[in-house]
Amino acid sequence: MATWYFQDGANSMWSNLSNWFDQDGGVGNNPTVAPWTDASTAADILVQSSLMTNPPTIDVEIGSSDSSWAITGTCDIGAINAYNTIYDGTYTGDHFWNNGTIDGGTFTGGDFSGDGTINGGTFTGDTSSDGNNINGGTFTSSSRLVFGNINGGTWDVTTLYAYGSDCSINYLPSTTTVTFGSNSINVPTCYATVILNPQYNGFDMSGEFFGLVTFTSGISGTLRGTYHQDLDMSSFPNDRSWNFRLSGIFLGRVFSTPPGSSLSGTFYGDVTSQSPNYNSNDNGPGYFGTFYGNIRENGRSVWGGATVYGSVISDCQFTNSDRIGSSDSIFYGPVQVWGCPPPLYYAGSWIDSGTYYGPVWIDVCGCIAGGTFYGSAVSGSYISGGDFYGSLGWGGPDFVYQVQGGFLSGTVHNITSTVADGKVTTSFNGVTYISKQLTQLDIIGTGGL
């Protein structure tokens, strides 16, 4: 075992034997083999000379590529620049710069950085900020900022910032808070608190997320996978239509989905939406998935193939129209539409298609224009279409005022009519109405009318 002091001379290359001395201050003997390049140097201790001006540049392979021998010595030299492959070694100096490839070794110094590749090794230094592409390794520290792609590794980092284009980590513990600025994110098992801050629209995140997922800025992208906690999207402004897709499994509630979002996943908790901007033509969220909880939305909704077991409340707040349902949507719970502009004055609000097993109610500002209704159906104004198997009602105190000459049209299965005593009598909702008085004939005398 020998101790070698690095004192840069004509150049700072690791392979230059004249840069290494067995005494401090650039004096003494030089080695016959560059340190840590063969088994004879495996136990050597490497330190920097007190007169060093430029740190070493690793221009040769360090350690054994076939693991036939192991480095047992240590290297305490700061600001090393690595441009070749490192297979082994313990490095305690700060400001290590990797522009080559690290397949193994232990790195405990702070401020690890570089633009190379990490395939393995153990890294415990704090305040690391690097652009390395990481395919493996064990990372344990309080903070790490990675601008390169992450395609693997074991991470137990208190605060992780991942800003490479791709980030794929098998496991993140609950002790980690990770901020993702990546466009492609995959964490099969994630207990960490997740903060989404992608730098470009169109990101895609998948995995199983047991921790809280939040947003720091308005972005557009896709959430796949399984989300165990509530999802709060209130940080998205409602002044534009967002191309945001929720196509995963959401076990908690989803708050304040922005206009233009597409909800095509499975939702077990309640879902609420923002109001589309009144002065824009943007749609509200689109409902295409399966919803076991309740939906509370605020106008201009889009529907297609949705199955809703909870209730639907559309509250347009006198700012938007709404159109509920699609031919392939099914509603098992109650549906209410209210607070929208009347259909004769603006675009209005409509229930115009779908299958409804629960009660349906729309206020005087809307109408029922189609659909199949097995529960009760009530329209505050008119009914212009539909197939009704349950009780039916339309109009209200302001019915004639809102819609002049309101009418009912459609197939109503619980209306029966009889003709007796010169009258057509209609029984509807358990109440009998005289729907038509037949013309009476007066007979004068015996020979004529």
RODO-2510 file (C-alpha; in nm, 4 decimals, decimal comma):
residues 449
     n   res          X          Y          Z
     1     m     0,0000     0,0000     0,0000
     2     a     0,1334     0,3451    -0,0910
     3     t     0,0112     0,7014    -0,0534
     4     w     0,0275     0,9173    -0,3642
     5     y    -0,0077     1,2945    -0,3778
     6     f    -0,1472     1,4470    -0,6945
     7     q     0,0512     1,7521    -0,8045
     8     d    -0,0301     1,8611    -1,1605
     9     g     0,2692     1,9327    -1,3775
    10     a     0,2742     1,9634    -1,7567
    11     n    -0,0859     1,8447    -1,7667
    12     s    -0,3473     1,7221    -1,5210
    13     m    -0,4030     1,3737    -1,6642
    14     w    -0,4486     1,0861    -1,4202
    15     s    -0,2396     0,8597    -1,6446
    16     n     0,0646     1,0934    -1,6359
    17     l     0,2945     0,9344    -1,3779
    18     s     0,4840     1,2609    -1,3303
    19     n     0,1721     1,4082    -1,1654
    20     w     0,1904     1,1635    -0,8729
    21     f     0,4453     1,1781    -0,5871
    22     d     0,5009     0,9804    -0,2736
    23     q     0,5552     1,3044    -0,0802
    24     d     0,3573     1,6275    -0,0517
    25     g     0,4584     1,9403    -0,2421
    26     g     0,5535     1,7749    -0,5690
    27     v     0,8675     1,6044    -0,4418
    28     g     0,9711     1,2433    -0,4000
    29     n     0,9282     0,9458    -0,6260
    30     n     0,6728     0,8824    -0,8985
    31     p     0,4787     0,5549    -0,9302
    32     t     0,5524     0,3018    -1,2027
    33     v     0,1800     0,2454    -1,2734
    34     a    -0,0995     0,5001    -1,2630
    35     p    -0,2913     0,4561    -0,9352
    36     w    -0,5929     0,2217    -0,9379
    37     t    -0,5303     0,1009    -1,2924
    38     d    -0,4133    -0,2495    -1,1957
    39     a    -0,4300    -0,4829    -0,8990
    40     s    -0,0870    -0,3767    -0,7675
    41     t    -0,2270    -0,0314    -0,6853
    42     a    -0,5659    -0,1405    -0,5459
    43     a    -0,4826    -0,0538    -0,1835
    44     d    -0,3155     0,2826    -0,2555
    45     i    -0,4306     0,6005    -0,0778
    46     l    -0,4736     0,9019    -0,3052
    47     v    -0,4722     1,2618    -0,1796
    48     q    -0,4114     1,6009    -0,3325
    49     s    -0,0868     1,7886    -0,2876
    50     s    -0,0989     2,1067    -0,0845
    51     l     0,0371     2,2843    -0,3929
    52     m    -0,2116     2,1386    -0,6426
    53     t    -0,3507     2,4004    -0,8805
    54     n    -0,5535     2,1846    -1,1220
    55     p    -0,7405     1,8705    -1,0162
    56     p    -0,6815     1,5418    -1,1972
    57     t    -0,8596     1,4458    -1,5173
    58     i    -0,9409     1,0755    -1,5315
    59     d    -0,8391     0,9713    -1,8817
    60     v    -0,7951     0,5962    -1,8164
    61     e    -1,0170     0,3181    -1,6845
    62     i    -1,0245     0,3010    -1,3058
    63     g    -1,0688    -0,0374    -1,1424
    64     s    -1,1347    -0,3775    -1,2953
    65     s    -1,3882    -0,4140    -1,5772
    66     d    -1,4320    -0,7843    -1,4955
    67     s    -1,4317    -0,7432    -1,1146
    68     s    -1,1229    -0,9640    -1,0887
    69     w    -0,9798    -0,7283    -0,8272
    70     a    -1,1273    -0,4615    -0,5982
    71     i    -1,0004    -0,1207    -0,4943
    72     t    -0,9609    -0,1011    -0,1168
    73     g    -0,7902     0,2367    -0,0941
    74     t    -0,9535     0,5815    -0,0837
    75     c    -0,9285     0,8960    -0,2931
    76     d    -0,9709     1,2294    -0,1175
    77     i    -0,9136     1,4723    -0,4050
    78     g    -1,1622     1,7472    -0,4843
    79     a    -1,2956     1,8576    -0,8228
    80     i    -1,1952     1,5467    -1,0165
    81     n    -1,2925     1,5505    -1,3852
    82     a    -1,3720     1,2005    -1,5123
    83     y    -1,3771     1,1329    -1,8874
    84     n    -1,3299     0,7568    -1,8856
    85     t    -1,4940     0,4596    -1,7128
    86     i    -1,4867     0,4115    -1,3363
    87     y    -1,5560     0,0606    -1,2119
    88     d    -1,4590     0,0946    -0,8488
    89     g    -1,3078     0,3133    -0,5788
    90     t    -1,4072     0,5279    -0,2827
    91     y    -1,4124     0,9025    -0,3528
    92     t    -1,4571     1,1454    -0,0645
    93     g    -1,3702     1,4757    -0,2297
    94     d    -1,6301     1,7406    -0,3154
    95     h    -1,7182     1,8635    -0,6674
    96     f    -1,6712     1,5373    -0,8517
    97     w    -1,7465     1,5890    -1,2231
    98     n    -1,8473     1,2836    -1,4274
    99     n    -1,8280     1,3225    -1,8031
   100     g    -1,7515     0,9559    -1,8605
   101     t    -1,9206     0,6433    -1,7291
   102     i    -1,9530     0,5234    -1,3703
   103     d    -2,0264     0,1533    -1,3297
   104     g    -1,9374     0,1287    -0,9613
   105     g    -1,7670     0,2942    -0,6690
   106     t    -1,8643     0,4971    -0,3642
   107     f    -1,8993     0,8754    -0,3838
   108     t    -1,9527     1,0646    -0,0589
   109     g    -1,8466     1,4168    -0,1518
   110     g    -2,0942     1,6964    -0,2056
   111     d    -2,1848     1,8731    -0,5290
   112     f    -2,1623     1,5760    -0,7607
   113     s    -2,2215     1,6833    -1,1212
   114     g    -2,1433     1,6077    -1,4840
   115     d    -2,2979     1,5111    -1,8156
   116     g    -2,1935     1,1484    -1,8384
   117     t    -2,3614     0,8172    -1,7565
   118     i    -2,4152     0,6387    -1,4254
   119     n    -2,4854     0,2665    -1,4405
   120     g    -2,4037     0,1787    -1,0815
   121     g    -2,2322     0,2904    -0,7642
   122     t    -2,3284     0,4393    -0,4308
   123     f    -2,3820     0,8147    -0,3975
   124     t    -2,4413     0,9894    -0,0657
   125     g    -2,3160     1,3424    -0,1282
   126     d    -2,5544     1,6325    -0,0715
   127     t    -2,6425     1,9289    -0,2932
   128     s    -2,5708     1,7263    -0,6054
   129     s    -2,6721     1,8819    -0,9357
   130     d    -2,5916     1,6826    -1,2455
   131     g    -2,6895     1,6194    -1,6023
   132     n    -2,5828     1,2549    -1,5944
   133     n    -2,8048     0,9932    -1,7527
   134     i    -2,8690     0,7524    -1,4662
   135     n    -2,9427     0,3867    -1,5367
   136     g    -2,8607     0,2440    -1,1956
   137     g    -2,6936     0,3071    -0,8631
   138     t    -2,7937     0,3782    -0,5054
   139     f    -2,8619     0,7395    -0,4111
   140     t    -2,8974     0,8484    -0,0503
   141     s    -2,8782     1,2153     0,0388
   142     s    -3,0850     1,5140     0,1462
   143     s    -3,1012     1,6718    -0,1981
   144     r    -3,0297     1,5808    -0,5579
   145     l    -3,1041     1,7714    -0,8782
   146     v    -3,0840     1,5663    -1,1981
   147     f    -3,1084     1,7221    -1,5429
   148     g    -3,0240     1,3977    -1,7200
   149     n    -3,2601     1,1090    -1,7829
   150     i    -3,3269     0,8686    -1,4956
   151     n    -3,3866     0,5114    -1,6073
   152     g    -3,3324     0,3244    -1,2826
   153     g    -3,1525     0,3248    -0,9522
   154     t    -3,2453     0,2994    -0,5860
   155     w    -3,3420     0,6363    -0,4432
   156     d    -3,3705     0,7401    -0,0802
   157     v    -3,3301     1,1141    -0,1296
   158     t    -3,5171     1,3593     0,0912
   159     t    -3,5664     1,6095    -0,1921
   160     l    -3,5317     1,4941    -0,5527
   161     y    -3,5644     1,7243    -0,8518
   162     a    -3,5915     1,5294    -1,1789
   163     y    -3,5786     1,7539    -1,4837
   164     g    -3,4524     1,5202    -1,7538
   165     s    -3,6820     1,4331    -2,0426
   166     d    -3,7381     1,0810    -1,9042
   167     c    -3,7618     0,9587    -1,5483
   168     s    -3,8259     0,5949    -1,4580
   169     i    -3,7667     0,4860    -1,0983
   170     n    -3,8945     0,1557    -0,9612
   171     y    -3,9526     0,2787    -0,6081
   172     l    -3,9661     0,6095    -0,4212
   173     p    -4,0123     0,6023    -0,0407
   174     s    -4,2468     0,8225     0,1617
   175     t    -3,9477     1,0144     0,2981
   176     t    -3,8902     1,1645    -0,0479
   177     t    -4,0475     1,4715    -0,2023
   178     v    -3,9913     1,4599    -0,5766
   179     t    -4,0485     1,7433    -0,8215
   180     f    -4,0900     1,6097    -1,1742
   181     g    -3,9996     1,8357    -1,4621
   182     s    -3,9801     1,5390    -1,6966
   183     n    -4,2024     1,4705    -1,9956
   184     s    -4,2074     1,0923    -1,9457
   185     i    -4,2508     0,9742    -1,5866
   186     n    -4,2859     0,6140    -1,4680
   187     v    -4,2722     0,5110    -1,1019
   188     p    -4,4290     0,1652    -1,0532
   189     t    -4,4327     0,2100    -0,6743
   190     c    -4,4282     0,5657    -0,5406
   191     y    -4,4890     0,6591    -0,1779
   192     a    -4,3252     0,9979    -0,2203
   193     t    -4,4982     1,3324    -0,2268
   194     v    -4,5055     1,4248    -0,5959
   195     i    -4,4926     1,7788    -0,7308
   196     l    -4,5503     1,8091    -1,1041
   197     n    -4,3669     2,0886    -1,2812
   198     p    -4,2973     1,9655    -1,6370
   199     q    -4,1371     2,2231    -1,8605
   200     y    -4,3312     2,1337    -2,1746
   201     n    -4,6921     2,0426    -2,2447
   202     g    -4,7707     1,6827    -2,3250
   203     f    -4,6064     1,4999    -2,0339
   204     d    -4,7076     1,1415    -1,9516
   205     m    -4,6990     0,9967    -1,5981
   206     s    -4,7704     0,6369    -1,4999
   207     g    -4,7249     0,4124    -1,1982
   208     e    -4,8893     0,3638    -0,8612
   209     f    -4,8866     0,6741    -0,6435
   210     f    -4,9663     0,6361    -0,2746
   211     g    -4,8560     0,9881    -0,1804
   212     l    -5,0010     1,3275    -0,2587
   213     v    -4,9705     1,4559    -0,6162
   214     t    -4,9795     1,8328    -0,6642
   215     f    -4,9121     2,0843    -0,9409
   216     t    -4,6974     2,3964    -0,9323
   217     s    -4,7910     2,5380    -1,2714
   218     g    -5,0343     2,5084    -1,5568
   219     i    -4,9355     2,2204    -1,7830
   220     s    -5,1037     1,9736    -2,0157
   221     g    -5,0414     1,6036    -2,0053
   222     t    -5,1682     1,2577    -1,9134
   223     l    -5,2013     1,0850    -1,5772
   224     r    -5,2086     0,7055    -1,6091
   225     g    -5,1681     0,4484    -1,3359
   226     t    -5,3295     0,4416    -0,9913
   227     y    -5,3642     0,7408    -0,7570
   228     h    -5,4574     0,6693    -0,3966
   229     q    -5,5031     1,0226    -0,2656
   230     d    -5,7049     1,3279    -0,3669
   231     l    -5,5931     1,5165    -0,6760
   232     d    -5,6188     1,8944    -0,6567
   233     m    -5,6016     2,0718    -0,9944
   234     s    -5,7051     2,4182    -0,8746
   235     s    -5,3668     2,5648    -0,9758
   236     f    -5,4792     2,5508    -1,3394
   237     p    -5,6334     2,8823    -1,4514
   238     n    -5,9703     2,8548    -1,6263
   239     d    -5,8868     3,1098    -1,8967
   240     r    -5,7995     2,8496    -2,1579
   241     s    -5,8851     2,4975    -2,2680
   242     w    -5,6395     2,2404    -2,1318
   243     n    -5,5458     1,9243    -2,3130
   244     f    -5,5217     1,7329    -1,9881
   245     r    -5,6117     1,3622    -1,9742
   246     l    -5,6968     1,1651    -1,6619
   247     s    -5,6918     0,8066    -1,7859
   248     g    -5,5811     0,6218    -1,4729
   249     i    -5,7549     0,4883    -1,1623
   250     f    -5,8338     0,7616    -0,9097
   251     l    -5,9272     0,6313    -0,5656
   252     g    -5,9584     0,9736    -0,4031
   253     r    -6,1420     1,2873    -0,5052
   254     v    -6,0465     1,4975    -0,8061
   255     f    -6,0825     1,8698    -0,7447
   256     s    -6,1265     2,1485    -0,9931
   257     t    -6,0539     1,9777    -1,3251
   258     p    -5,9716     2,2546    -1,5737
   259     p    -6,1666     2,3290    -1,8936
   260     g    -6,0833     2,1015    -2,1844
   261     s    -5,9726     1,8128    -1,9627
   262     s    -6,0596     1,4565    -2,0625
   263     l    -6,1680     1,2197    -1,7842
   264     s    -6,1485     0,8733    -1,9360
   265     g    -6,0273     0,6722    -1,6367
   266     t    -6,2027     0,5165    -1,3378
   267     f    -6,3002     0,7540    -1,0576
   268     y    -6,4037     0,6277    -0,7151
   269     g    -6,4258     0,9650    -0,5425
   270     d    -6,6182     1,2804    -0,6241
   271     v    -6,5145     1,4878    -0,9242
   272     t    -6,5549     1,8648    -0,9526
   273     s    -6,4716     2,1004    -1,2381
   274     q    -6,3849     2,4627    -1,2937
   275     s    -6,6156     2,6969    -1,4835
   276     p    -6,5121     2,7621    -1,8444
   277     n    -6,4296     3,1245    -1,9108
   278     y    -6,7532     3,3008    -2,0057
   279     n    -6,5885     3,5035    -2,2845
   280     s    -6,4306     3,2034    -2,4555
   281     n    -6,5580     2,9148    -2,6634
   282     d    -6,3698     2,6557    -2,4607
   283     n    -6,5481     2,3407    -2,3522
   284     g    -6,5625     2,2228    -1,9962
   285     p    -6,4232     1,8795    -1,9037
   286     g    -6,5096     1,5740    -2,1093
   287     y    -6,6561     1,2746    -1,9239
   288     f    -6,5724     0,9427    -2,0897
   289     g    -6,4836     0,7069    -1,8034
   290     t    -6,6500     0,5262    -1,5132
   291     f    -6,7556     0,7358    -1,2137
   292     y    -6,8528     0,5774    -0,8814
   293     g    -6,8617     0,9080    -0,6975
   294     n    -7,0548     1,2264    -0,7658
   295     i    -6,9844     1,4751    -1,0445
   296     r    -7,0232     1,8482    -0,9913
   297     e    -6,9547     2,0437    -1,3100
   298     n    -7,0087     2,3983    -1,4313
   299     g    -7,1146     2,3980    -1,7909
   300     r    -7,0144     2,3187    -2,1489
   301     s    -6,9447     1,9606    -2,0576
   302     v    -6,8668     1,6929    -2,3168
   303     w    -6,9928     1,3364    -2,2795
   304     g    -6,9118     1,0082    -2,4498
   305     g    -6,9406     0,6530    -2,3186
   306     a    -6,9508     0,7574    -1,9533
   307     t    -7,0987     0,5353    -1,6815
   308     v    -7,1986     0,7295    -1,3706
   309     y    -7,3123     0,5558    -1,0513
   310     g    -7,3179     0,8702    -0,8398
   311     s    -7,5065     1,1931    -0,8957
   312     v    -7,4456     1,4615    -1,1567
   313     i    -7,5040     1,8271    -1,0774
   314     s    -7,4532     2,0836    -1,3502
   315     d    -7,4395     2,4368    -1,2124
   316     c    -7,3726     2,6826    -1,4931
   317     q    -7,3966     2,9813    -1,2591
   318     f    -7,5675     3,1914    -1,5282
   319     t    -7,2483     3,2057    -1,7297
   320     n    -7,2491     2,8972    -1,9542
   321     s    -7,4729     2,6567    -2,1364
   322     d    -7,4537     2,2841    -2,0856
   323     r    -7,5512     1,9718    -2,2739
   324     i    -7,5685     1,6538    -2,0688
   325     g    -7,5390     1,3004    -2,1989
   326     s    -7,4502     1,0999    -2,5060
   327     s    -7,6123     0,8009    -2,6727
   328     d    -7,3593     0,5667    -2,5087
   329     s    -7,3617     0,7228    -2,1590
   330     i    -7,5485     0,5641    -1,8662
   331     f    -7,6554     0,7448    -1,5476
   332     y    -7,7620     0,5402    -1,2443
   333     g    -7,7826     0,8246    -0,9946
   334     p    -7,9796     1,1501    -0,9912
   335     v    -7,9046     1,4209    -1,2492
   336     q    -7,9724     1,7898    -1,1875
   337     v    -7,9135     2,0836    -1,4205
   338     w    -7,9668     2,4341    -1,2911
   339     g    -7,8486     2,7940    -1,2941
   340     c    -7,7984     2,8158    -1,6716
   341     p    -7,9243     3,0694    -1,9249
   342     p    -8,2696     2,9817    -2,0667
   343     p    -8,2672     2,7925    -2,3951
   344     l    -8,4440     3,0640    -2,5897
   345     y    -8,1930     3,3322    -2,4984
   346     y    -7,8519     3,1674    -2,5180
   347     a    -7,7374     2,8240    -2,6187
   348     g    -7,9298     2,7010    -2,3163
   349     s    -7,8969     2,3748    -2,1257
   350     w    -8,0200     2,0411    -2,2467
   351     i    -8,0467     1,6780    -2,1602
   352     d    -8,0584     1,5331    -2,5075
   353     s    -7,9403     1,1701    -2,4989
   354     g    -7,8295     0,8873    -2,2723
   355     t    -7,9946     0,6325    -2,0437
   356     y    -8,1106     0,7524    -1,7008
   357     y    -8,2136     0,5182    -1,4196
   358     g    -8,2224     0,7802    -1,1459
   359     p    -8,4375     1,0931    -1,1187
   360     v    -8,3655     1,3748    -1,3624
   361     w    -8,4436     1,7390    -1,2951
   362     i    -8,3651     2,0476    -1,4996
   363     d    -8,4753     2,3969    -1,3985
   364     v    -8,6659     2,6605    -1,5980
   365     c    -8,3467     2,7540    -1,7801
   366     g    -8,3217     2,4207    -1,9627
   367     c    -8,5156     2,1446    -2,1286
   368     i    -8,5221     1,7724    -2,1940
   369     a    -8,4701     1,7035    -2,5625
   370     g    -8,3994     1,3305    -2,5666
   371     g    -8,2829     1,0236    -2,3791
   372     t    -8,4345     0,7187    -2,2131
   373     f    -8,5667     0,7763    -1,8630
   374     y    -8,6586     0,4964    -1,6219
   375     g    -8,6822     0,7206    -1,3175
   376     s    -8,8738     1,0430    -1,2743
   377     a    -8,8052     1,3240    -1,5201
   378     v    -8,8879     1,6883    -1,4576
   379     s    -8,8172     1,9793    -1,6926
   380     g    -8,8625     2,3361    -1,5750
   381     s    -8,9498     2,4397    -1,9281
   382     y    -9,0486     2,2112    -2,2142
   383     i    -8,9824     1,8540    -2,3171
   384     s    -8,9128     1,8091    -2,6857
   385     g    -8,8135     1,4444    -2,6998
   386     g    -8,7306     1,1347    -2,5029
   387     d    -8,8541     0,7922    -2,4033
   388     f    -9,0137     0,8036    -2,0575
   389     y    -9,0928     0,5034    -1,8365
   390     g    -9,1163     0,6816    -1,5025
   391     s    -9,3177     0,9763    -1,3756
   392     l    -9,2973     1,2929    -1,5802
   393     g    -9,3445     1,6617    -1,5178
   394     w    -9,2735     1,9843    -1,6983
   395     g    -9,3277     2,3548    -1,6654
   396     g    -9,3262     2,5636    -1,3526
   397     p    -9,4350     2,8987    -1,2128
   398     d    -9,2444     3,0803    -1,4869
   399     f    -9,3054     2,8206    -1,7568
   400     v    -9,5266     3,0271    -1,9875
   401     y    -9,3140     3,3341    -1,9250
   402     q    -8,9883     3,1594    -2,0053
   403     v    -9,1044     2,9553    -2,3009
   404     q    -9,4200     3,0764    -2,4691
   405     g    -9,6504     2,7890    -2,5500
   406     g    -9,4540     2,5140    -2,3797
   407     f    -9,5082     2,1679    -2,5146
   408     l    -9,4446     1,8005    -2,4551
   409     s    -9,3190     1,5672    -2,7225
   410     g    -9,1833     1,2171    -2,6982
   411     t    -9,2894     0,8660    -2,6014
   412     v    -9,4555     0,8627    -2,2601
   413     h    -9,5260     0,5100    -2,1374
   414     n    -9,7374     0,5924    -1,8315
   415     i   -10,0114     0,7961    -1,9974
   416     t   -10,3475     0,6241    -2,0572
   417     s   -10,6501     0,7748    -2,2266
   418     t   -11,0145     0,6671    -2,2286
   419     v   -11,3234     0,7923    -2,4118
   420     a   -11,6428     0,8084    -2,2083
   421     d   -11,9357     1,0415    -2,1608
   422     g   -11,8252     1,2599    -2,4490
   423     k   -11,4791     1,3218    -2,3071
   424     v   -11,1219     1,2063    -2,3709
   425     t   -10,9813     1,1504    -2,0227
   426     t   -10,6050     1,1135    -1,9693
   427     s   -10,4567     0,9586    -1,6579
   428     f   -10,1032     1,0877    -1,6009
   429     n    -9,8899     1,0556    -1,2863
   430     g   -10,1950     0,9347    -1,0949
   431     v   -10,3984     1,2464    -1,1785
   432     t   -10,6917     1,2442    -1,4174
   433     y   -10,7243     1,5273    -1,6696
   434     i   -11,0007     1,6056    -1,9188
   435     s   -10,7743     1,6381    -2,2171
   436     k   -11,0505     1,6944    -2,4785
   437     q   -11,4244     1,7722    -2,4704
   438     l   -11,6035     1,6012    -2,7623
   439     t   -11,8487     1,8076    -2,9717
   440     q   -12,2119     1,7601    -2,8526
   441     l   -12,4962     1,7094    -3,1026
   442     d   -12,8297     1,8821    -3,0336
   443     i   -13,1232     1,6956    -3,1913
   444     i   -13,4226     1,9181    -3,2836
   445     g   -13,7323     1,7240    -3,3437
   446     t   -13,7190     1,3801    -3,4823
   447     g   -13,6107     1,4399    -3,8322
   448     g   -13,2937     1,6309    -3,8184
   449     l   -13,0374     1,8216    -3,6317
***
